[in-house]
Amino acid sequence: MKNPIPLITLIILATACSTQEELSYLNNLPETGGEQYFPMDVPDYMVQPRDIVYVSVKAQTPEGTLTEMINDRNASAVSNIANEGSAYVLGYTIDPEGVLTLPLIGRLPVAGLTVYQIRDLLQTRVDSLFRHAYADVRLMSYKFTVIGEVRMPGSFVNYNDQLTVLEAIGRAGGISEGGTKEKILVIRPLGEKTVTYHLDLQDQSLLSSPAYFITPNDVVIVQPNPKKVFNVNLPAFSFILVAITSTITTTLLLINYFQ
């Protein structure tokens, strides 16, 4: 009886190998034939309680100079923001009731508004208080997290107005050898509920997904590749296979001997 182990091992290795399509992104886009267009619906993030915003109000003094009217902590130190701790100290936190409280301005109900809407609301308020005033509002707590099968998992801060899931994974060093591009999970907190999205980075439908653009506080989870998981356990599988095959071979030899 020929030893079946080499043949079985070869079959296992063949099924465990990744194809070129599995290693590429958006592999079903046509390579030729001109341009393709996909709708780019960048979500307008609406601030939530405990978000941190940067607020600046500059106005003209009676002497004709432009001065920061709220206080000096934003005007002088905003350029030194280097980490999440600095943002927490220098920014203004939206309280659990969704209210933003500012010096001289007072309380502003802002939950459910975009940064641009808050800026317009603040501008209306400061126009009644200061001369030639200019208001600016920016989101400081634009944090996202990438975990799972990536090279550098962790939490990151985005300093742009928009961020795609591909850029987010790139910030985490890209998908590791043990990860899959077909099963990406995005967890998005929305007020008192959480929404989940399943993405396939190999399919062109990704470009039209509502989770293609990452919003603040999103968590991106890269799932493990089943083939890589199998490869990790291959030595154990091989040992079990050898033991079973040896037992069967020995049993057949004993049966033949006694017959």
Stockholm file with secondary structure:
# STOCKHOLM 1.0

chainA/1-259         MKNPIPLITLIILATACSTQEELSYLNNLPETGGEQYFPMDVPDYMVQPRDIVYVSVKAQTPEGTLTEMINDRNASAVSNIANEGSAYVLGYTIDPEGVLTLPLIGRLPVAGLTVYQIRDLLQTRVDSLFRHAYADVRLMSYKFTVIGEVRMPGSFVNYNDQLTVLEAIGRAGGISEGGTKEKILVIRPLGEKTVTYHLDLQDQSLLSSPAYFITPNDVVIVQPNPKKVFNVNLPAFSFILVAITSTITTTLLLINYFQ
#=GR chainA/1-259 SS CCCCHHHHHHHHHHHHSCCHHHHSSSTTSCSSSSCCCCCCCCCCCCCCTTCEEEEEEEEECTTSCEEESSCHHHHHHGGGCCSHHHHHHHSEECCTTSEEEETTTEEEECTTCCHHHHHHHHHHHHHTTSSSCEEEEEECCCEEEEEESBSSCEEEECCSSCCBHHHHHHHTTCBCTTEEEEEEEEEEEETTEEEEEEECTTSGGGGGSTTSBCCTTCEEEEEECHHHHHHHTHHHHHHHHHHHHHHHHHHHHHHHHHC
#=GC SS_cons         CCCCHHHHHHHHHHHHSCCHHHHSSSTTSCSSSSCCCCCCCCCCCCCCTTCEEEEEEEEECTTSCEEESSCHHHHHHGGGCCSHHHHHHHSEECCTTSEEEETTTEEEECTTCCHHHHHHHHHHHHHTTSSSCEEEEEECCCEEEEEESBSSCEEEECCSSCCBHHHHHHHTTCBCTTEEEEEEEEEEEETTEEEEEEECTTSGGGGGSTTSBCCTTCEEEEEECHHHHHHHTHHHHHHHHHHHHHHHHHHHHHHHHHC
//
